[in-house]
Amino acid sequence: MTHLDKLIDERRSIRKYRDESPPDGWIKIMILAAMKAPSPSNSQPVRFIRLRSFETRCLLHQAMRDGRERLLQALMETGGSKRLRNWLNGYYRFSEFMFQAPVLFAVGTSLKFISFSERLGRACKSEQGHTKHRDLDMAVGLALKGYLLKGEELGLGSCILTAPLIFMEEPEKILSVSGIAIRCFLATGYPDEEPSYINRKDIADVYREI
Ligand SMILES: Cc1cc2nc3c(=O)[nH]c(=O)nc-3n(C[C@H](O)[C@H](O)[C@H](O)COP(=O)(O)O)c2cc1C
């Protein structure tokens, strides 16, 4: 097994962290790894906003609690099933742990990014711009992979989270950030758990030739 194979193989999402914070220098190295990712027309649209302030984390946490109440209420009023409510609570649990992470980022993309298809769409007055979100999501995913693998090499565990966004209507407003669309959160720290085994699909399920 090569060094890279081992990093890819052993990386897991980590949701429980030791209390101590990793050195800032390591986090910077992980961000630098993220910044090497490919991006559409080398636009490098991904932005990392580190949430250091206790007050900011509290604001986000409260917004999430309010969002959960609002959604549960809406489900009650519309006769949503118990199963859906349980699901919602499950997603909440898979969001809340991020507030215990020593390092927490809101990860977003610059609103300045204009894709070629969008330019074309504007020029032709057509709906060409629809590929923009796909491009931006891919850019975020690729950047995060670099960050995660570098963290794995350093002995740090991370988890990408999109579930919190279910509970927050305008995370940018809560965080008072402009010019960026928040696409996910990213929690990092020294691992304090060993996730149990999860099954991976067989190559025959994901690969075919046509
Ligand atoms: C786009 C994306 C969103 C995710 N959102 C969450 C989340 O909100 N909460 C969470 O606990 N895990 C989240 N995860 C982590 C996945 O649950 C995890 O990657 C998956 O179960 C496979 O486990 P592994 O990362 O340990 O291999 C997310 C992963 C991705 C790629």
The ligand as a MOL file (V3000), in Angstrom:
LIG
                    3D

  0  0  0     0  0            999 V3000
M  V30 BEGIN CTAB
M  V30 COUNTS 31 33 0 0 0
M  V30 BEGIN ATOM
M  V30 1 C -21.6030 16.7060 1.0750 0
M  V30 2 C -21.5120 15.9840 2.3870 0
M  V30 3 C -22.3320 16.3730 3.4320 0
M  V30 4 C -22.2420 15.7390 4.6700 0
M  V30 5 N -23.0020 16.2040 5.7060 0
M  V30 6 C -22.8670 15.6430 6.9120 0
M  V30 7 C -23.5830 16.1790 8.0230 0
M  V30 8 O -24.2960 17.1520 7.9180 0
M  V30 9 N -23.4130 15.5890 9.2300 0
M  V30 10 C -22.5980 14.5140 9.4100 0
M  V30 11 O -22.4820 14.0230 10.5380 0
M  V30 12 N -21.8950 13.9780 8.3580 0
M  V30 13 C -22.0090 14.5280 7.1340 0
M  V30 14 N -21.2690 14.0490 6.0850 0
M  V30 15 C -20.3600 12.8960 6.2970 0
M  V30 16 C -20.9580 11.6100 5.7120 0
M  V30 17 O -21.9970 11.1690 6.5360 0
M  V30 18 C -19.8430 10.5630 5.6060 0
M  V30 19 O -18.8610 11.0290 4.7080 0
M  V30 20 C -20.3530 9.2210 5.1020 0
M  V30 21 O -21.2540 8.6540 6.0240 0
M  V30 22 C -19.2160 8.2350 4.8640 0
M  V30 23 O -18.4400 8.0600 6.0300 0
M  V30 24 P -16.8870 8.3890 6.0700 0
M  V30 25 O -16.7020 9.8460 5.7560 0
M  V30 26 O -16.4460 8.0330 7.4690 0
M  V30 27 O -16.2030 7.5560 5.0330 0
M  V30 28 C -21.3310 14.6640 4.8490 0
M  V30 29 C -20.5140 14.2700 3.7790 0
M  V30 30 C -20.5920 14.9320 2.5770 0
M  V30 31 C -19.6600 14.5190 1.4590 0
M  V30 END ATOM
M  V30 BEGIN BOND
M  V30 1 1 1 2
M  V30 2 1 2 3
M  V30 3 2 2 30
M  V30 4 2 3 4
M  V30 5 1 4 5
M  V30 6 1 4 28
M  V30 7 2 5 6
M  V30 8 1 6 7
M  V30 9 1 6 13
M  V30 10 2 7 8
M  V30 11 1 7 9
M  V30 12 1 9 10
M  V30 13 2 10 11
M  V30 14 1 10 12
M  V30 15 2 12 13
M  V30 16 1 13 14
M  V30 17 1 14 15
M  V30 18 1 14 28
M  V30 19 1 15 16
M  V30 20 1 16 17
M  V30 21 1 16 18
M  V30 22 1 18 19
M  V30 23 1 18 20
M  V30 24 1 20 21
M  V30 25 1 20 22
M  V30 26 1 22 23
M  V30 27 1 23 24
M  V30 28 2 24 25
M  V30 29 1 24 26
M  V30 30 1 24 27
M  V30 31 2 28 29
M  V30 32 1 29 30
M  V30 33 1 30 31
M  V30 END BOND
M  V30 END CTAB
M  END
